Amino acid sequence: MKRTSLKLREAHKGNGSPAFCSVAWGADGRDLVTASASDPSILIHDASQLSNPAKELRYHKDGVTALALSPDYASLASGSIDHSVKIYTLPEGEFQSNITRFTLPIRSLAFNKSGSLLAAAGDDDGIKLVATIDSTISKVLKGHKGPVTSLSFDPLNEFLASVDSLGTVIYWELQSGKQVHTLKAIARNCDADPSCINVISWSPSGETLAVAGLKNDVVMYDRDTAEKLYTLKGDHERPVCYLSWSPNGKYMATSGLDKQVLIWDVDLRQDIERHKFDERVCSLAWKQNGNALAVIDVMGKFGIWESAVPSCMKSPTEGAAQARGKNDSLFDEDDESQSASGSLDDNVDESHDESAPTTRKRLRKQSVSDEVTDGDSDGEDALLRQIESRKRHTAKHKKHARYAKEDSASSMNFSMPKMQAAFQPGSTPAQLGKRHFLAYNMLGSITTIENEGYSHIEVDFHDTGRGPRVPAMTDYFGFTMAALNENGSVFSNPCKGENNMSTLMYRPFASWANNSEWSMRLEGEEVKAVALGTDWVAAITSLNFLRIFSEGGLQRDILCLNGPVVTAAGYKDNLAIVTHASACLPSGDQMLEVRVLKISKRTEVIKCCLPLSPASSLTWFGFSEEGQLSSYDSKGVLRVFSHQYGGTWLPIFSAHKARKSDDENYWIVGLNESKLFCIICKSPETYPMVMPKPVLELLSFSFPLASADLGAADLESELLMNQFNLSKTQEKIEELAMAGLNTDALDDEAFNIETAIDRCILRLIASCCNGDKLVRATELANSLILEKSVRGAIKLVTTLKLPILAERLNAILEERLLNGSGTSATVPRVTSNTIMNTVPVVDASLPSGAIRTEGTTLSPKQVTTEDKTNAVGVIDSRKVTKVEEARPHQTKASTSKLTNNEANSKSKNLEACRSNGEKPIEVSLEGGNNNAKQPQKPTNPFAKKTTKQPQKPTNLFAFAKPEKADKRC
């Protein structure tokens, strides 16, 4: 038998001692409802994203000991130690009424198949049957000697079964309220431990009643005769404390005091799957439309056991519609009379320990049983009559079952996945009695803790030396979301009070005027997300309104959005908003749209779809420190927006490849151009706690590339990242140039990135040469940026004794020199022995450092360093007005380039020099005098002064070192 792995997450924090907890599924398995006897709150969780904050229902004054959902999943009932039973709507969680009260704590609740009756019981003497339509008590069933711990309505609407802490099980007939069968001491005595209960449950077909037995087993009892049919006994080492039937009745899940949960095949009567937990599991619930089991332990931790039944076996939901159809047809006949009696009978009927008269149907069954005892022949006839009766009963409702199955399949097809709810980046779910984050980003954090009637909010900065500490704030509004930047913080809360108001508050950190804090009240409109920027505050509401305020509180704009908001983020003058573009796809994929607005200019700069991993949700959204739009989904993929290809998203990080162990979860804080800042949480936790103080981890970006055939995926990822950074830097240079601003700093940065790109390409060329991937090596060489890098690649392949590849790279260099660089030079011819680098033609009769050109002599002051380093400087003196240091990424108009015709004419003049006996001087890459007089290095008034001379390269890859005098081919 396979052992599975499952970790639970905390839902309810108790006092450290075990307490009985409950779990139940909402409609279509979209929600999970949990409760604990040590917590007065009921939590409604999003089953598709358990890490999202849960909706809290806090109406009880003490711990919640019982939950029950109506068959249509529209109503939720809860019982508590405070003696009350309350009703809520689902999934909204709105309180409806106090349906009944007891004098002692409640222990068990159950709805009948129509939801018209609610059975409630506990430590009081008696089981109350309450009509849900008007909260009247239809009957009180008395007969148990101890507290009733479990109730279960017969799916055929004929019986109610109950069990107490002393182990006594009673069958109650609903129509008369009388005891039909009393089975004493068939379950263990659990009166001493309220966290451990006796439990019973009818099968979906209503044919058998399952009872947790005395011998670490589950005993099945007959519906009509209450006789023991068979037992499920397996690997439980201690008694069973909870059980649950699968929707189709083929499987059963049981939990024991041995902290094991077993999955049983009821037909085979053996366990097929198991899991060992750290604590005792006290409640189980099968998902009604999937192969999943919800569990919760006595410490308030819950989780979902996906694929509880092995995939090779029949699904736990297959055939469930047939069982419901069969049961509903019988129920419809009886329910009318039952509901009528429940609503019209004002007198409370009480039954006691004595046996009561049975109905005519029960008398007929008893007569059959009597005939069986008369003799063998009569017994056989009676048994045959009973079998034939059941066959007719099955045939009678076969048609109804088929219709019910079709209706169920139709409803399944129309049930769509749930759209992601709005969230605030950098926030964590609220936890009772604990401080949690309202905001956490690269600047600092905002935390809050709830006290009685108010909350305490603190603002902390990572850099404690940035200025005076921001004073703490007492929060009487119940703020649940916040945003933080260098200037101030903004807060908001859900709708509250009789007027259903939501409050928006802004607090600046410093201001020249007093009372600069302001707040806005929105009536009937709930704030879903907030964002901050330079001199503006934004709030997106439930009416799909974008409200923009100035820093002083002036209402600047009100815009309509195309769909419900998911989240928002601000950076300087840019506001990014994520909204739903449409409903979810049937596969569960969210359809999201991003808009980036420039607030000062009232323009839209980006509008596109936001890609997510399949069946995932958005968990973080914001800007990098440099203003790069970024997103992170629940599958662990970080994406950044790029203007490449007309605007697209690039996946620059994958948690699946980065994590060191399977139990690591990354909670994103922010990012810069080279690192991802996150907090590592251990599974099942997906977010950090305020205390102890979280530790930031820095992770490197890496494209999720396919496994390369040369094993150089890391180099390829580094190359892509450098190219991406270069494109961003070039965009900034163009923006500054258009604005007429100085771009020197960005020019240096771009040159360094280009050098890093060439260095990475050279390593890849070496890897390709070693792996005999010469075509790929040629492609890489063609993408080199600097001329010196191309020459270095030529020397590299020559050293590796690849002359054919060297010739191809030499052709690339020759083509670039003639067509792209605007200079003429003696193209080096590569042999297997030496690689020669051509230098300018120098006439000894000219002044030191002068270079001969077409009829013009240029002085050293008119020749740039790059001209003398790379090739012969052939420049018409009539066109020379200003000498600048040329770089490949500059967009200045003063950067001159020669056309192909000019370059060809310079080559012809060079050949003419050779024909007149003037021989160009050639110098090898290793250096050397070569008996030639070396010209003095010219002075560039625009270059940075340095006294340190560049050293000789020490390896093949040193050709791509960042030297400003180098020039792009």
N, C-alpha and C positions, 0 to 999 in steps of 0.2 A: 504494500500500500504506500502510495506517494505521500510524503510530508511536505506541506506547503509553507510558504513564508508570508506572514502578514503582521504589520505593525499598526498599532492604534494611536490615535491622536486624542488629546485631552479636550473634553467638552464641558464637564462639570467638575469644579474643584471643591472637594468636601473638606472635612476636618481631619483627614488622614486615616480614618477608620472605614471599613467596608460598609457600603450602603447599597440597597437595591436600586437599580437603574433600569430604565425602560427605553426601547427604541422601536420605531414604526416607520414604514414607508408612506410617503404622500402619493398623490395621483400620478400614475404613469411612471413612478419611480423617479420623479424630478426632485423631490425633497425627502429629507430624513428628519424625523422628530425625535428628540431625546429629552429625557428627564431623569432626575436623581432625587432620592429620598433625603439627601443632604443639601439640596439646592432648591430654593423656591422658584427658580426660573425654568421655563420650557424653551428649548432652542429648536429653531427650524433651520436646517442646513441645506445648502445647495448641493445635491448629491453629485453633480457633475464637477464641482470644484469645491471640495471640502475645506480648502484653505481660505475660502472667502469668509468674511464675517457672517455669523449666523444671526437670524432674526430672533430677538429675545422677547418672550412673553412672561411678564413678571406681575402676576395677579394674585398668586398665593402668598400667604404669610409664612409658610413653612415648607419643608421638603415635599416634592411631588412623588407620590408612591405608585401611581397607576396612570396609564394612558390607554385610550381606545379611539379608533377611527371609524367613522360610519362607512358602510359599504360603498357609498359613492364618493368617499374621500373628501366630502365637502364640509364635514364637521369633525372637530376634535374635542374629546372629553378628557378631563384630567381630575384625578383625586389626590388629596393631600393629607398630610398629618394634621393640617388645620381644620379637618373634619368637613371640608366643603368639596363639592363636585361642580366644576365649571365647564362651560361649552364655548368653543371658539370656531370661527370660520377658517377654512383652509383654501388656498395657501396664504391668504392675507394675514391670518393670525389675529383677527379682530375679536375682542371679547364680546360674547353674546349675553350670557346670563349665568347666575348661580342656580343650577338646575335642582339641587337638593343639598341637604346638610345631614350630618350624623353627629352623634355625641362623642364618638371616638374616631381615631384615624381610619381612613379608607385604604384598602389593600388591593382591590380588584375592580375593574370595570369591563363591560362588554356590551356591544350593540347587537341587536338581532339583524337578520338578513336585509330587512327593509330600512333599518335605521329608525323605526318608529318607537322602539323600546330600548331603554338603556338600563342594564342591570348593574347595581352598585352594591358592594359589600366590603366589610372590613372587620374591625374589632367589635363592632356593635352586634347585638343579637338580631339577626335578620338580614335578608337580601331584599333590597328595594328594586322593584320594577317601575321605572319612571317613563311616562309618555313624553317623548321629546317635543311633541307639537305644542304642549301647553304646560309642561313641567309638573303634571299631576302624577301622584303615586298610584299606579294601577294595583299593585299587590305587594305584600311583604311576606317573604317565604322564610319561615322559621323552622329550624331542625338541627342546626349544627351546634356542637358543644364548644367549639373553639373558633378563633378568628378565621374567616373565609379568605383564602389566599388566591384562588383562581376561579374564574367563571368562563363558561363556554356555551354559546347558543347552538343548538342542533341546526345544521344547515337546512333540514326539512321543516324547521319551525314547529316542532312538536315538543321538544324537551329543552330544558336548561340543566346543564351539569355543573356541579360545584364541588370544591374540595376545601377542607379546612386544615389548619396546622397540625391537627391530631391524626391526619391520614384518612379521614372519612370522606367518601364520595357519595353524593346524592343525585339521583335523577329526579328532576321536577317536571311535571306535566304543565305546560304553559296555560292550557285552557282552564284547568281547574285549580292550578296552584298547589297540587298535592304531590307528595312524595311517591314515586313509582318504584324506585329501587334505592336501597341504602347499603353501601358496601363499606364496612367498618375495617379500619386498620389495614388498608391495602396500600397506603403510602406511609412514609416515615413520619415521625413526630419532629417537627421543626419549630416548635413553639418558642424555643429558647433563642433563636437567631432570626430577627426580622429581615435580614439581608438575604436569607435563603428561604425560598417558599416551595410548597407543593404546587404542582402545576398539572393541568389537564387540558386536552384539546380534541375537538371532534375532527375527524377526517373530512376533507372537502366533499366527499360523497355522502357523509352522514351515516355510514354503515358501522363505524367503529369509534370508540372513545379511547384515546391514548392517555395513560396515567403513568407518571414517574413512579416506578416500583420500589420495593424494599431491598432488592438484591442488585443494585447498580444497573438496573435494566429499565425498559419501558414495557408496560403490559397493555395489551389491546383487549377491550371488552366489547361484547356484542351490543348493538344498539337496542334491540328489542328485549333480550333476555338478561342483559348485564352479565353474561357469562364470560369467563376468561377464554379468549381465542388463541392467542400466542404471545410470545415475548420477543423483544429485540434485546439481545444480550451480546455485548462485544468486548471492547477493550477499555471500557470505563472502569477505573480502579476504585472509584468512590461513587456514592449515589448521584443520580441524575437530578439536576436542579432546574432545568428548563428544557422545553421541547417546542418544535414548530414544524408543521406540515408544509411541504412545497405546494404551490398553487394547484398542481395536477394530482396531488396525493400519492405520487409514486415514491417520493423521497421524504425523509424526516431529518431534521437537524436537532441534535441534543447536546447540551452542555452539562458538565459534571463538576462536582466538588474537587476533582482531580485536575481542574483547569484545562481540560480537553474539550474540544468541540468535534463531534463525529457526524458525518453525513451517512445516512443509512439508505440502502435500497430496500424499501418495505416489502416488495414482492420476493426478493431473494433473502430477506431477513438477515442481512449482514452489512457491516459498515464498509464503505467504499472510499472514504476520504477522512482525514483528520487534521487537526492543528492544535498545538500546545501553546497556551498563552501564559503570560507572566502573572496574570491575576484571574480569578474565577469569573467567567462570563455568566451574567445573570439574566440576559435577555437576547433573543434572536428574532429576526424577521426576514422572511423570503421576499425578494423583489417580485412583484406580481407580473412583470413583463420582461424578465430577463434572468439569466443565470448568475445571480448574486445573492449574498446573504449578509445582512447587516447584523453586527454584534456590538455589545457594550458590556464592559466589566464592572465590578463592584467599586472601582476607583473612579468611575465616570469617564473612562477612555473608550472611544468607539472607532469603528472602521467598517469597511466594506470588503467582504471576501468575494472577490471576482472569480467566476468559473468555479464555484463551489462543487458543482457536479462535473466530473471530467467530460471534456468535449466529445469523447468517443461514445458517450452514453446519451440516452434520451434526455432532452431538455426538461428542466423542472416545470416549464410552462406549457409544454406540448400536451394538448388534450384538456387543459384546464377549462377552456370555454365549454366543452361538452359537460363537464361536471357541474359547472355553474348553470348551464341551461337546464339540466335535469333537476337540480335543486330548486331553481326559480319557479319551475312549472308547478311543483307541489306547494311551494311557498305562497304563490299568488292566490291560491284558493283559501289558504288558512289565514293569510295575513289580514284580509279584510275584517274577518270576525275578531282577530286578535287586536288590530289597531282600534277597532270600534270599542271593544271592551276596555282597551287601555285608556281611551279618551273619555268614555262616558261613565265608567264605573268609579264613583266617588268614594265608595266604601272600601276600606282596606281589609282584604281577606288575609287571615293569618292561619297557617297550618302548623301543627306541632309534631311531636315525635311519633304519634300513633299513625299506623298505616291507614291510608285513605282508600275509598272505593275507586276502582279503575274504570276507564271508559269502555264502551262497547268494543272498540278496536282492540284494547288490551285484553278483554275477556275472550275474544276470539283467539288471540294468540295463546292465551293460557289454556284454552280447550285443546288447541293443537298440541301443546306440550303435554297435556294430560293423556291424550290419545297415544302419544309416543310411548308413554310409560306403561300402557295397558298390555301390550304384547308386541312381538316382533313384527307380525304382519300388519297390525294396525299402525305401528310406528313407521314402517316403510311407506304405507299409504299417506300418512300425515306428512312425512318428509317430502314425498313427491308432490303433494298438493302445495306445500310451502314453496318448493322450487318453481313450480309452474306459476304460482302467484307472482313471484319475483320476476319471472321472465315476462309475464304480461305487463307488469309495472314498468319494466325497462323498455319494452316495445311501444308502450303508450306514449312515452315521453321522448322517444328517439327523434321524432320530427322537431320537437321543441329544442332539443339539444343542437341539432344541425343549424337551426335558425340562430340560436344563441352564439354558436361558433362563428357564423358568418358576420353577425353584428360585432362580435369582439374583434375579429380581424379587420373589419372596416374601421372601427374606432382606433385600432393600433396604427393603421395607415395614416390617419389624419392627425395623430398626435405628433407635433413637431418638437424638435429640441428647444430648450429654453434659451432665450437671448441673454447674453451676459449683462449682468447688472452693472451700474456705474460704480467706480471706485476711485480713490484718491491715491496717486503714486506715492510710495514711501510710507503708507499707513499700515497698521496692524490691527487685527480684530480686538475688540474690547474684551477684557477678562475680569470677572468679578474679583474685586479686592486686589487687583494688580494694576500697575502702571503700564500703559501701552502707548505706542507712537501714533500721533496724529500726522506727523510729517517727519521724514528722515531723508536728507539729501547731502550733497557734497559740502554744503555750507554748515549745517548743523541739524538739530532735531527739535521737535515740539512733542512733549509727552503730557499725558493727563492720567489722573486717577480719580475714580468716583468715590465720593463720600456720601453721607446721608443728606440728600437734597441739593448737593452742589459738587463741583469737580475742581481739582487743583491742577493748573496748567503751568508748565515750566518750559522755557526756551533756552537751549544750550548750543554753543558754537564749538566746532571741532578745534578751531584756533582760539584759544582762550585769551590771546593777546591782542585780538582785533579791536577791543574797546571795552567799555563798562558792561557788566553783566546786566542782562534784561531782567527786570523784576518779575516775580511770579504773579500769576493772575488767578483770581477766584472766579470760577465759571458757574453762573446760575442758569445758563441757557442750555447746557448739555451739548456742547460742540462735539461733533463726530468727525469733522474733516478740517484740514488746515493746509496752508501753503506758506513757504518761507523763502525770502531772498535777502539781499544785503540791506534793503531799505526798511523792511517791515514784515509783518505776518498778517494773514487773513484767516478768519474762522467762519464756520457755518454749522448749522444743525438741521435735523429733519423737522418736519412740521409738528408743532405741539400746540396744546391748549385748545380752548373752545373755538377760537378763530382759525385754527389750523395754520399757524404762522411759522415761517422759517426765517431765521435771523442771520444776517451777514455782517461781520464786524472786521474792521481793519485797524491794526495797531502799528504805527510807525515806530522805529527804534530811536530815532532822533528827529527833532523838529525845532525850528526857531520860534514856533508859536505854541502857546499852551492849548490844551484840549484839542490836539490834532487827531485824536482817535475818533472814529465815526462808525455808525452801524445803520443798517437798513432792514426793514421788516417787509417780508413778502407774504401776503395773505392768500391762502389757497394755492400757493406755488412753492414747491420744495426745491431747495438748492441741491443739485446732484454732484457738482464738481466746482472747484475753485482754482484760480491760477493768478500768479503775480508777474509783473514785468517792470520795465522802467516807466515810472509815472502812471501806471494803470493797474487796475484790479478787475478781474473778470469772474463772473459766476454764471454757470449754465444750470438751468432749472428744469423741472419736470414738465413744463409747458413747451419745451424745446426752444426756450429763449436764451440768447446769449446777451447778458447784461454787462456792459463795460462802464467802469467808473474811473474817474481820475483819482490820483493819490490823495487829494483833499476831500473826496466824496461826491464830486459832481457826476451826475449821471450823463455820460457822454453818448452812448449808443445802446440801442436795443435791436438785436438782429434775430431773425428766425432761422433755425437750423433745419436740416433736411430729415433728421431722425433723432431718436433718443441718444443722449450722450453716454459715452462709456468712460472717458477720462479727458483731462486737459492738462497742459503744461505751458509755462511761460519762460522766455529767455529774452532779456533786454526788450526790444521792440516787437518781438514775434510771439504770437499766441497760437499754439497748436491744439486742435480739438479733434477728438476721435468720436465718431457717431456710428450708429447702425445704418448701413446703407439699405438693408432689407432684412427680412426674416432669415433665420438660420436655414441652411440647407438640410435635407433629410439625413445627411451623413453627420450632422452636428457641427459643421464648419460655420464659424461666425463670419458674417459679411460686414466688414467695417470700412469706413471711409475717413481719410485724414484731410483736414484743411489747416493751412498755416496762414495767418493774417498778420499783416504789418499794421500795427495799431495807429502809429502816427500819420501814415499816409492813407489809411483806410483802404488798403488794397489786399488782394489775395495773391500770395506768392507760390503756394503749392496747393494742389487739390488732386488727390489720387486715392486708390484703394490701399488698405493696410493688409499686407499678406500675413497669414498665420500658418503654423503647422496644422495638418489635418486634425480635426476634432480637438483643437486646443483653444485656450482663451488668452486674452491679453492680461499680463500680470504686472508689467511696468512700462511706462512711456515717459519720454522727456527729451531733453537736449543734453549733449555733451558739454564739457567746459568750453569748447570752441564753437558751440552753437550747432552741432550736427544733430539732426533729428534722429531719434533712436527708439526702438521698441524691443520688448522681450516677452515671449509667450510661455505658456505653462509647460511646453515640451522642451524648454531650455535653449531656444534659438534667439540670439541677439541680432537684430538687423539695423542697419543705418541707411538713411536715404541718400541717394547720389543722383546728380543731374546727368549722369552718363546714360546713353541710350534714351534720351528724352525724359529721364526721371524714372528711377527704379530703386528697389531696396536690395541691399547686399547683405548676405548672412556672414557676419565676421566672427561669430563665436557660437559654439555648440556645447552645451553642458554635458551632453552624452559623451563627447570625446574628451572633455576637460576633466571631468570628475575622477577622483582617484578611487572611490568606492561607490557602491550602489546606493548607500544611505545618505549621500551628500545632496543637499538642495541649495541652490544659489539664490539668495535674496538680493536683488539688485539695488544699489545705492546710486550709482552714476558711472560716468566714464569720461576719459579724455582721449586725445588722439592716439594713444599707444596702450592704455591699460583700462581694464574693467574693474571697478570697485564694487565689491559685493561682501555679503556676510554669509558664511557657510553654516547652514543649519543641518542637523542630523535628523534623518527621517524618523518618525513621520512628520516632524515639525517642518513647516515651510516658511516660517517667519521668526525673527529674533525676539527675545525678551529684552525689556529695558534694563533689568538687573539680572545677572551681572552685565556690565557694559559690553556691548557687542564689539568684536574685533574685526576691523576691515581687512579684507584680503584683496590683493592685487593680482589679477589674472591677465595673461597676454592674449591678444586677439589671434585667431587662427581660422581661416576659411575652412569650412567642412569639405575638403577636397576628397576625391576618390583616391584609393591607394595607388600610388604611382608605380609603374613597372621598374623604375630605377631607384625606388625608395627615397626619392627627393621631394616628398610632399611638403615637408617643412620649408624647404627653400622656395618651392612654388608659392606656398601661402605667404611667405615673407615678401616675395616679389609682387604679388597681387596687392598686399597691404601697402607697400611703398608706392606702387603706382596709384593706388587710391588716394594716399596722402598727397602725392604730387598734384593730382587733379584738383584737390581741394585748395592747395596752396596757389595754383595757377588761377583759380576762380577768384581768390582774394586779391591777387595781384591785379587782375583785370578790373575788379571793382574799385580798388584804390587808384589805379591809373585813370579810370573814367572820372573819378572825383578829383583828379589833379593832386593826389597826395603822394608822399614819398614812399617808394616801395623797396628801398635798399635792404631793410631787414628781411622782408619776405623773399627778395632775390637771393640772399645768402641761404635762407632756409630751403628754397627750391633747389639751389645748386647742391646742397648737402644731400637732399633726397635723391637727386639724380645720380650722385656718386654712389649712394647706397644701392640704388637700383642696378647700376652697372656692376658693382661688386657682387651682387647676388646672381646676376646673369652669368658672370664669369665662372662662378662656382657651378652653376647649372651646366654650362658648356663643358666644364671638366667632367661632370658626372655623365653627360651624354657621350662624350668621347670614350670614357671608360666602359660605357654600356653599348658602344657601337651604334648609337643613335645619331648618325651624322646629319641627317636631314633636320632633325630637331635642333642640333647644334647650330646649323646654318640659320634657322629661324631666330634663334636666340641672339646670334651675332648681329643679325639685321636689326634687332630692337635695341642694341646698345646706343647710348646717347652721346657719350663723349668720344672724340677721336682717339684720345690716348687709350681708352678702353678697347677700341677696335684693334689698335696696334698690339695691345696686350693679349687679346684673343688670338691674333695671328701668331705671336710668339708662343703662346700656350699650345696651340695645335701643332706647331712645328716641333716643339719639344717632345710632344707625344708621338712624333713621327707619322703625321697624317698630312702628307704634302698636297693631296687632292683637295682636302678640306681647307688647307692653308691658301691654296690658289683661289678658292671660292671666296674666302674672307678677304683676300687681297683685292678681288674684283669689287667686293662691296665697298671697301675703303676707297678705291679709285673712283668709283661712281659717285660716292659722296663728296670727295674732294672736288670733282669736276662740276657736279650739279648742285650741291647743297651748301658748301662752305663759303663760296665766293672767293677762294684763293687758289693759286696754282702751285703745284709742288711736283717734285720728282717722285713718282709713285714707287714705293719700294717693291722690288721683286724678291720674292721669298724663295730661299733655297733651304735645303735640309740642314745646312751648316750655320748660316748667319742670317740675321734679319737686320737690314740697314734702314736707318731713319734719315730721310732727306732734310737738309737744313737750307736756309736761304743762300743765294749766290752772293758772294761778297767780293767786291773789287778792292784790291789792296791800295789802289791809287786814291780811293775815296776817303773821306774823313772816317775816323774810327766809329764803327757802329752803323754807318750809312748803308743803304741797300739800293741796288740799281733796279729801276723799273723802266717802263716804256718812256724813254726820253726824259725821265724825271728822276732826280736824286732826292730821296727822303732822308732827312736828318734823324738821329736817334729820337729826338723829341716828338717826331711825327709818326713813329712806329710803335704800335702797342706791344706789350709783352707777348700776347697770344700770337701776333703776327710772326714774331721771331721764334717762338717755341714750336709752332705747328707747321708752318709752310712759308713759302716766299710771299712777302707782302706786296701785292701788285695793286696799287691804288693810284688813281689819277690825281695828281696834285691839284688840279683845278676843281676837283670835287671834294677835296679834304677841307672841311670847315671846322670839325671838332672830332677829337679822338676820344672814343668811349670804350669802356671794357665790355666787349660783346658777350652775351650769354644766350643760350638757346631758348630760354623761357621768356626773355624780355619782349615786350610789345611796343617799345618806344619807336617812334618814327625815325629817329636818328640812326638806328641800327641799319647799316648798309649791307646789301647782298648783291653779288654779281650774277648776271644771267649766264646761261650756258654759252652763248656766243662770246661773251667777254672772257670766260674761262678758257674756251678753246683758243682764242687769239693769244692769250698769255702763254698757253702751252706751245704755240707755234714760235713765239718769240724766244722761249727757252730753248727750243731746238735750234733756232738760229744762233744763239750764243754758243751752243756746242759746235756748230759748223764753223764758227770763227775761231775755234781753238780755246774758248773759255769753258773750262770743265767745272761742273758743280761739285761742291765739296760734300762728301757723304760721311756721316758719323753713325757708328753702330749704337744700338740701345744701351750697350754696356758702358758707353762713354769713350773717352780717349781723345788725344790731341789731333791725330791724323795730320800733323804738320801744317795745320791751317791756323791762321790768325783768327782768334775768336772775337767777335764784336762785343762791345760792352753792352750790358743789359740796359735797355732804355728805361726812362722814368715815366710812370703813368700817374698823372696828378690825381686821378679818380680812384686809384687803388690804395688799399690800406698799407701803411708803411710797416715794414718788418725787417729786422736785421738777421733773422734766422733763415738760412738757405735751405731749400728742400733737399732732403737726403736721397740717396740712391735707393731705389726699390730693393727690398730684401727678398721678395717672393713674386711669383707670377701674378698674384691678385693685387699687388700693391699699385698696379697701374691705375686703379680706380680711386686712389686716395684723393680727397678733396683739395685740389689746388685751383685757385681762382683763375690762374693764367691758362688753364686748359680750355679747350674749345670744342663745342659740339660739331659733329660731322654734318 
